[in-house]
Amino acid sequence: MFVRPASPRDYPNIPQLVEAAFGRLDESLLVQELRRDGAVVVEYVATDREELIGHIILSQMDEPKGTLALAPVSVHPDRQNRGIGSALIRAATEVAEELEWTAVIVLGNPAYYGKFGYEVEQMADFDTKYPSEFTAANVLDSEAFRLLTQKLIYPKAFLNV
């Protein structure tokens, strides 16, 4: 397996991978809309030889400034539970830290994302329309994080999911 930045040559194959991973079209459309809207900051793929087996996007949140949303992370159903999603999350988070983003926010299973430093407690005071018990942050700059506005506004592409 090899994890690398996504390139335009990957784009035609990503929608089928994402749809297969989630078993529905919504997340695949989200990926396309985030890219079309220019909200994507980090986009990585996992490959096995030339086969696309995983994908992740970090997109710029509208609020608070300086934060990214992790969604979606997709792994082909035949390849799940083999560490591919973990490798993608680690690679994308590392890039976000190198690019000096304040935090990465995810809506997902706290037990799973907790393994990567995402903590629900970090988001306790934030106003979100999503379930707070599943909203977690990986804080990359704790000083800057304390200064953030406490309202979460995802990129407009998320409104359709």
ZILINJO-V485777 format. One record per pair of residues at least 12 apart in sequence whose ideal C-beta (glycine too) atoms are under 8 Angstrom apart, sorted by the first residue. I is the first residue (numbers start at 1). J is the second residue. D is the distance in whole Angstrom. If there is no record, write none. Layout:
BEGIN
<<I,J,D> <I,J,D>>
END
This chain:
BEGIN
<<1,46,6> <1,47,7> <1,48,6> <1,53,7> <1,84,6> <1,87,7> <2,46,7> <2,47,5> <2,48,8> <3,44,6> <3,45,7> <3,46,5> <3,54,8> <3,87,5> <3,88,6> <3,91,5> <4,44,7> <4,45,6> <4,47,7> <5,42,8> <5,43,7> <5,44,6> <5,45,8> <6,43,4> <6,44,6> <6,45,5> <6,55,7> <10,45,5> <10,52,6> <11,35,7> <13,52,5> <14,28,8> <14,31,6> <14,45,7> <14,52,7> <14,55,5> <15,28,4> <15,31,7> <15,32,7> <16,28,8> <17,52,5> <17,53,8> <17,54,8> <17,55,6> <17,74,6> <17,76,6> <18,31,6> <18,55,6> <18,72,6> <18,74,4> <20,76,6> <20,77,6> <21,55,8> <21,72,8> <21,74,4> <21,75,6> <21,76,6> <21,77,6> <21,80,8> <22,72,7> <22,74,7> <26,160,8> <26,161,5> <27,71,8> <27,72,4> <27,74,7> <27,161,7> <29,160,7> <29,161,8> <30,71,7> <30,72,6> <30,157,6> <30,158,7> <30,160,7> <30,161,5> <31,55,7> <31,57,6> <31,72,7> <33,156,8> <33,157,4> <33,160,7> <34,57,6> <34,59,5> <34,155,6> <34,157,5> <36,157,8> <37,155,6> <37,156,7> <37,157,6> <39,59,4> <39,60,5> <39,155,4> <39,157,6> <40,57,6> <40,58,8> <40,59,5> <41,58,5> <41,59,6> <41,60,5> <41,68,6> <41,96,7> <41,99,7> <41,101,8> <42,56,8> <42,57,7> <42,58,4> <42,68,7> <42,92,5> <42,95,5> <42,96,6> <42,99,8> <43,55,8> <43,56,7> <43,57,5> <43,58,8> <44,56,5> <44,88,6> <44,91,5> <44,92,5> <44,95,8> <46,75,7> <46,84,5> <46,87,6> <46,88,6> <48,79,8> <52,76,8> <53,75,7> <53,76,5> <53,79,5> <53,84,6> <54,73,8> <54,74,6> <54,75,5> <54,76,7> <54,79,7> <54,84,4> <54,85,7> <54,87,8> <54,88,5> <55,72,8> <55,73,7> <55,74,5> <55,88,7> <56,70,7> <56,72,8> <56,73,4> <56,74,7> <56,85,8> <56,88,4> <56,89,7> <56,91,8> <56,92,5> <57,70,8> <57,71,7> <57,72,7> <57,92,8> <58,70,6> <58,92,5> <58,95,8> <58,96,6> <58,104,6> <59,71,7> <59,155,5> <59,157,8> <60,155,7> <61,105,7> <61,152,7> <61,153,7> <61,154,6> <61,155,7> <62,153,4> <62,154,7> <62,155,6> <62,156,8> <63,149,6> <63,151,5> <63,152,7> <63,153,4> <64,102,8> <64,148,4> <64,149,5> <64,150,7> <64,151,7> <64,152,7> <65,148,8> <65,149,8> <66,101,6> <66,102,4> <66,103,7> <66,141,8> <66,144,6> <66,148,7> <67,101,7> <67,102,6> <67,103,5> <67,104,7> <67,105,6> <67,137,8> <67,148,7> <68,96,6> <68,101,5> <68,103,7> <68,104,5> <68,105,7> <69,104,8> <69,105,6> <69,106,7> <69,154,6> <69,155,7> <69,158,7> <70,89,7> <70,92,7> <70,93,8> <70,104,5> <70,105,7> <70,106,4> <70,108,8> <71,106,7> <71,107,7> <71,108,8> <71,158,8> <73,85,5> <73,88,6> <73,89,6> <75,88,8> <86,115,7> <86,116,7> <89,113,8> <89,116,5> <90,116,7> <92,104,8> <93,116,6> <93,117,7> <93,138,6> <93,140,8> <96,140,6> <97,140,5> <100,140,8> <100,141,7> <101,140,6> <101,141,8> <102,139,7> <102,140,6> <102,141,5> <102,144,4> <102,145,5> <102,148,7> <103,122,7> <103,137,5> <103,138,6> <103,139,5> <103,140,6> <103,141,7> <103,145,5> <103,148,8> <104,118,8> <104,137,7> <104,138,5> <104,140,7> <105,123,7> <105,135,7> <105,136,7> <105,137,5> <105,152,7> <106,118,5> <106,135,8> <106,136,5> <106,137,8> <106,138,8> <107,130,5> <107,131,8> <107,134,6> <107,135,6> <107,136,8> <108,134,6> <108,136,7> <109,134,7> <110,133,7> <110,134,7> <110,136,6> <113,136,5> <113,138,8> <114,136,7> <116,138,7> <117,138,4> <118,136,4> <118,137,6> <118,138,5> <119,136,6> <119,137,6> <119,138,8> <119,139,8> <120,132,7> <120,133,6> <120,134,7> <120,135,7> <120,136,5> <122,136,7> <122,137,4> <122,139,6> <122,145,7> <123,135,5> <123,136,6> <123,137,5> <123,152,8> <125,150,5> <126,150,5> <126,151,7> <126,152,5> <127,150,6> <127,151,5> <127,152,7> <128,151,8> <128,152,4> <129,152,8> <130,152,8> <135,152,7>>
END
